[in-house]
Amino acid sequence: MVNSPPLAQLPFELPPFESIRPEHAEGAIDAVLTTNRRALETLRCALNDPAQVITWDTLVAPLDEMGERLRRVWGPISHLFSVTNTVEWRQAHNACLPKITSFNLEISQDYTLYKAYQALASGSHFPKLSAARQKVIRDALRDFRLAGISLPEGEKKKYRAGALRLAAAQTKFEENVIDAVQAWEKYVPEESSLTGMKSAGKERARQKAADKGRDGYLLTLDFPSYDAVIRYADDRALRREIFEAYATRASDQGPLAGRFDNTPLIEEILGLRHEQATLLGFANYAELSLASKMAPSVVAVESFLLDMNVRVRSKAFAELDRIKTLAALDGIADFESWDLPYYSERLRTERLGFSEDQLRPYFSAPRVLRGLFELVERQFGVRVEAIDGVTTWHRDVRTFGLRDADNRWIGFFYLDPYSRQDKRGGAWMDECVGRHRDADGVHLPSAYLTCNFGRAAEGSPPLWTHTEVVTLFHEFGHGLQHMLTNVDEAAVSGIRGVAWDAVELPSQFMENWCFDGECLRSFARHWQTDEPLPDALLLKLTASRSFLTGLSTARQLELALFDLRVHRDYDPGAGARIGLTLDAVRREVSVMPPPPFSRMPQSFGHVFAGGYAAGYYSYKWAEVLASDAFSAFEEAGFAPDTGRSFRDTILALGGSEEAMDVFVRFRGRPPTIDALLRQIGLELGIKA
C-alpha cells in the first residue's frame, strides 16, 4: 500500500481532503500504528520501573497522544467510507478496520496499563486532580473491566476474536443496506403516473432519469425519493410497490429478496454480543450495554417504555381511527401500511389547514441556515461564519467556524446536507477533531454534520421541508455539544464520555426551536416574495407539535422495546428469534402492525451497525431531558441568562461530569416527564 503523505504527515487541524485517496489509507494506518506501538512499548517499560511515579502526565497524557494521533488518520477514512461509499473506499476501510480494532483491544486489555490506572486512582495524586481528570480515570477503569481485563488469557483471546468479527459484521450490515437502496429503482415514463406528488419530488425523479440519459422519471429508495411517493402519490399500487421495496431492504423478502440479506448477520451479531456479555459476567448484552449508561437497570428501562406505552396508547388508537375514517371516504376498506403516510398527510391538511409542501417555499436553505446561526448567537453567545478555501470531499459540502464573544475561533464544522449516490442514508453528526490540550496547546474541535435532504429543483434554491429543518437543528445540537465544550481532557470533551442515553439531549433540545413562533419568524420567509410565513400558518405549525404524536411515540416504543428485548432475551440454544421477539412487542405496543413481508430489523442500522445496541430507548429518554430543559427557557421567558447557563453546563461540560449531575446543575432538580407529556398532547398524570 502507498504510504499517504496527506494522512501520514501530522499534525493537521482539518483533513486535507483534496489529497486523500483510498489507496493511501492502509499505508497511513500501518504507519501510525507502528508509531503508536513503539510509544506504547516505551510507556510500558517506564510503568514497569519501580522508580516511576505514576501521574497524569506519565500515564494518561502519553495514551491521549496515541489516541489523537490514530483518530486524526482513521477519522477521515471512516468518514469517507460513509459519505463516499465506493468499492475503493469500502476496500480501504475494511482493510484498516481489523487493524484499528486489534490495536484498541490491545490497549483495553493491557494489564500493565490497568494496574497503572488503579495505582493512579488510589494514590495521593488523585484527589489533587480536577473533576474532569478524575472522571477520565474512573471511566478508564470501567472500560478496562468492560473489555475483559480480568479474564483469563484464553477468554481474553476469545473476547478479542469476537470483537474483531463483530466489527466486521456490523460494517457488512451497513454495506448491505446501502447496496439494497442503490439496487432498486423504478422507471416511470409518464408524469400522469405520479399524480399527487409534489413538484419538488417529481423534479428530483425527472433529474435522476435525465442523469441516466432517459426521459421520464426514476424513483429510488433514498429517503427523499421514497417519502415523495409514499406521502403524496395518489396511485395506491405505486405506494404499495415502493413501500414493499423499502420495508424489505437487505432481507429475504421483497423485490431484491436474498441479494443483500442481513438476517444471517443479525444472528451472528446478536450471538457475538451475547458471548461478550457472558464472558464479562453479565446475564445478557442489555445488561452490558447499560453498564455505561444513565439508566440503573434493564428493568428500569423496560418499565419506563411500558409506562409511556400506557400513557400514549389511547391517543395512538384515536389518531389511527381518524386516519382510517378519512381513507374510508375514498373507499379504502382494507387500510394498509402504505396508506398510513398518505392519509396522515391528508389528515394534516384537513385538520391543521396546511401540508409540508405548503411550508417548503418558506424554508429556503440559505434562510434556514441564517436563522439557525442567529439563534445560536442569541442564545449561546457565539457567531457562525462561513469559511472559504477549505477543501472538502464533495462540491455540496460547506465549511463553517464558530467564534466566541471575543472573536476567537472555538470550533469548526462541515455541512453535507444532500442525498447522493454512494452516501449512507440518514443523518448524523460525527467528530472530525475533538477538543484537547497537549504540549502544543489547545486543539479546537471540528465536526461533520451530515444529512440526506432532497436537492433543489431547477430554478430555485434548495427548499427544505419542515421535517428536514427539524433534522438539521437536531444534528446541529450534537455539533454544539461537540464544539462548545470547554473541557481540555480528550476522553471527556464534547460528546466523548457522555452517557449514551444522555447524548441525544442537545439534539432533541434544538428541535424545540423549530416549533417556537419567535424563532420561526426570524427566518421563515418566502424564497421569492420575501413575505414572512403568515401568522395563521405559523400558529398552525406551532400547534402541530402534538399532531399524530401518539402514533409516532408508539413507533418509537416498538423499536426501543424490540432492541432491548432482542438483546436481553437472546438464547444461544434458540438463536436470535428476531421475528418472534418483534411480533410479541408489536402485540403489546403497536397500533398498526405492518404486513408480514416487512423486515424492519434487517435495515435497523442504529442497533445492528451503530452504537445504539440495547440503547435505542435513549431517544425517548433524552426527549424527557430535552423537553424539561427547554421548559426552563419557557419559564424564564427566554432570558439570555438561561441560554448561557445551558451552554455553560450541558454544552460545555460534555462528559467531564456524570450526565445526571450536569442536568441537575442546569435545571436545579432531576428531570420530570411533565414537559414531554405536554409536548405530545397528553394530560399530566393521566395514563390512558
Secondary structure as GFF3:
##gff-version 3
##sequence-region A 1 688
A	DSSP	alpha_helix	5	8	.	.	.	ID=ss1
A	DSSP	three_ten_helix	17	19	.	.	.	ID=ss2
A	DSSP	alpha_helix	22	47	.	.	.	ID=ss3
A	DSSP	pi_helix	56	60	.	.	.	ID=ss4
A	DSSP	alpha_helix	61	83	.	.	.	ID=ss5
A	DSSP	alpha_helix	87	108	.	.	.	ID=ss6
A	DSSP	alpha_helix	111	122	.	.	.	ID=ss7
A	DSSP	three_ten_helix	126	128	.	.	.	ID=ss8
A	DSSP	alpha_helix	131	146	.	.	.	ID=ss9
A	DSSP	alpha_helix	153	183	.	.	.	ID=ss10
A	DSSP	beta_strand	185	188	.	.	.	ID=ss11
A	DSSP	three_ten_helix	191	194	.	.	.	ID=ss12
A	DSSP	alpha_helix	199	211	.	.	.	ID=ss13
A	DSSP	beta_strand	217	220	.	.	.	ID=ss14
A	DSSP	alpha_helix	223	230	.	.	.	ID=ss15
A	DSSP	alpha_helix	236	247	.	.	.	ID=ss16
A	DSSP	alpha_helix	263	279	.	.	.	ID=ss17
A	DSSP	alpha_helix	285	290	.	.	.	ID=ss18
A	DSSP	alpha_helix	298	328	.	.	.	ID=ss19
A	DSSP	three_ten_helix	337	339	.	.	.	ID=ss20
A	DSSP	alpha_helix	340	352	.	.	.	ID=ss21
A	DSSP	alpha_helix	356	359	.	.	.	ID=ss22
A	DSSP	three_ten_helix	360	362	.	.	.	ID=ss23
A	DSSP	alpha_helix	365	380	.	.	.	ID=ss24
A	DSSP	beta_strand	383	387	.	.	.	ID=ss25
A	DSSP	beta_strand	398	403	.	.	.	ID=ss26
A	DSSP	beta_strand	409	418	.	.	.	ID=ss27
A	DSSP	beta_strand	428	433	.	.	.	ID=ss28
A	DSSP	beta_strand	436	438	.	.	.	ID=ss29
A	DSSP	beta_strand	441	443	.	.	.	ID=ss30
A	DSSP	beta_strand	446	453	.	.	.	ID=ss31
A	DSSP	alpha_helix	466	483	.	.	.	ID=ss32
A	DSSP	three_ten_helix	490	492	.	.	.	ID=ss33
A	DSSP	alpha_helix	505	511	.	.	.	ID=ss34
A	DSSP	three_ten_helix	512	515	.	.	.	ID=ss35
A	DSSP	alpha_helix	517	521	.	.	.	ID=ss36
A	DSSP	alpha_helix	535	543	.	.	.	ID=ss37
A	DSSP	three_ten_helix	544	546	.	.	.	ID=ss38
A	DSSP	alpha_helix	549	568	.	.	.	ID=ss39
A	DSSP	alpha_helix	578	589	.	.	.	ID=ss40
A	DSSP	three_ten_helix	600	603	.	.	.	ID=ss41
A	DSSP	alpha_helix	605	608	.	.	.	ID=ss42
A	DSSP	alpha_helix	618	635	.	.	.	ID=ss43
A	DSSP	alpha_helix	640	646	.	.	.	ID=ss44
A	DSSP	pi_helix	647	651	.	.	.	ID=ss45
A	DSSP	alpha_helix	652	653	.	.	.	ID=ss46
A	DSSP	alpha_helix	659	667	.	.	.	ID=ss47
A	DSSP	alpha_helix	674	679	.	.	.	ID=ss48
###
